[in-house]
Amino acid sequence: MNLFFSRVMAVFFICIMHSAVVSVLLAEKGSSAPAQKEPEAAGQVLGIDTSRQKADPKEDAAVLLYKATEARAKGNYDDAEKLLMQALSSDPDNITATVELANITAAQRDYRRSEEYYRKALELSDGSPMIYVGLGNVYLNQRDYQNAQKNFELAIQSDPKFSHAYVGLATLYIQKKDYDRALQAIQKVSGLSNADPMVYLLEGNIYFEQSRITEAVQSYVLLLSQYVNKLPDKNVKLYTGHTWYSLLFKNISVCFISL
């Protein structure tokens, strides 16, 4: 009887949490953010006739970068890449366009080119932790654990509170099934107010793999109650090949049945 009651309560809880996540995700999707204005040339802002003046390459690059960002948001990676290449033709040292090209080529699994763009961006930025993490993820996706770890650690050296670096490092250890070190990496940033919400998802997954069911549930509940609106699109896949969304609810189901 107690087992039957526990399972009924588990299903009831899962349904409630599932509804909450879906509601938040739909609300975000339906919300209409104010339209972002396309960058204007300085002469237009000042009311100066610039038709006979030489175009500013940096302004041209800014307009192209804006259009590329729009194209990428719509999933038009080919168009976005062409626009970003044009932006770099106008402004070869534009770090934002370089990083965007690295991100787009990584999303298309063109890791060789992605690595080249991230390395160029590192030269332009003088060691941004965000770029180190991007390069680390490129290596991680190719199972090059040595170079992945090196870049995650360089990101941490650059900014010890950059939580995305710890997420990358923990993901690396999870893939190697070194759950103790993965948990150590995650716990260094799990208390930070600006921590990547994926920290709590990974923390729950690590506890789950260690059969520490109560602690796994606590991490998942914290994630769903406070950070669900900051999670990526539910179709984003994790290191397991599952989406974070499907893996989360699979693990929660097993957790509550195990309690």
Secondary structure by P-SEA (a helix, b strand, c coil): caaaaaaaaaaaaaaaaaaaaaaaaaaaaaccccccccccccccccccccccccccaaaaaaaaaaaaaaaaaacaaaaaaaaaaaaaaacccaaaaaaaaaaaaaaacaaaaaaaaaaaaaaaacccaaaaaaaaaaaaaacaaaaaaaaaaaaaaacccaaaaaaaaaaaaaaacaaaaaaaaaacccccccccaaaaaaaaaaaaaacaaaaaaaaaaaaaaccccccccccccccccccaaaaaaaaaaaaaaac
